[in-house]
Amino acid sequence: MRATRRANLVRAALIATSALFLAITACGKRAVTVYPGYVEGEFVYISAPVDGRLLHLYVSRGQQVTTDTSLYELEGKEQQAARAQAAEQLASAHAKVENLKRSRRPAELRMTQAQIDQARAESELAKALLERDEQLFARGLISTIQLEQSRADAAAKSAKVDEVIAQLRLASESIGRRDEVTAAVGDAQAAASVLDHADWQLAQRIGIAPSDALVQDTYYLPGEWVPATRPIVSLLPPQNIRLRFYMPESDVAELAIGQKMSVHCDGCPSDIEGTVSYISAEPEYTPPVLFSLENRARLVYRVDAKPDAGALRWLKPGLPLDMRLEPRK
């Protein structure tokens, strides 16, 4: 973020310099082919999708890190608890599936058979009582209501026998549980997905460097609470360093992607070579007090170039540059 502010100041100075340069060249034939510019860094902000207290900060500003280096670690007690709960739910779901796939134990089958014998005995008794009440009703010794109660009781006891027999049949055959097994398998798959998500959230507690990079800045100290998605570390991979400069409208037509250019900066041991990688399709304007419709040369276009790998050690975001294009072949 400090680098961004510095780059903005440099950009403002460059626009003013460009205005002076264009005022000199607009009067006649272009005398020089040197353009002002600066180094631009496209930072990678590393954050966690979960919030938590910062437990460890493994890197510091200015440190060089390699791919898969651990950058920080959050506390993650909530994620650990969620993972343990998800693992228990998955184990319970698997146990339910295995239990449904097996037939009932012999002791359970014997108990169900005893229930059948009891239901049959009660049904026989109810039938005998019904026959007695029918005879008594025929002689006028009992009421109609009492006879109907006996008939209902006999029918209920007979239905109970059929119910318990059906239970024994289902208990003896695992095929009878097919629908239950299917539902239990679905529950187990859902529990597995919950566990995978819990594992992912737990892994997000540790920030990993996606590539070799310079640690540009850190934004929290150990012990501070970090909200989800807030950057904790910013990185500057070498491939994200750009050489940025501005050209007037009259000169940009001579430029092409892939064209070579030489760059000079104060403190650099020698000129640096770069390759044009981007040419803006839209112009940027000089300050309004200098711009007029009569002088269209004050429109400038942004151009980015990729520096050669050997020059990266000298290039820092915000560093002013002078750039000179090599003739196109």
ABEGO torsion letter per residue (X at the ends): XAAAAAAAAAAAAAAAAAAAAAAAAAABBBABABBBBBBBBBBBBBBBABBEBBABBABBBGBBBBBGBBABBBAGAAAAAAAAAAAAAAAAAAAAAAAAABBBBAAAAAAAAAAAAAAAAAAAAAAAAAAAAAAAAAAGABBAAAAAAAAAAAAAAAAAAAAAAAAAAAAABAAAAAAAAAAAAAAAAAAAAAAAAAAAAAAAABBBBABBBBBABBABBBGBBBBBGBBABBBBBAAABBBBBBBBAAAAAABBBGBBBBBBBBGBABBBBBBBABBBABBBBBBAAABBAABAAABBBBBBBBBBAAAAAABBBGBBBBBBBBBBX
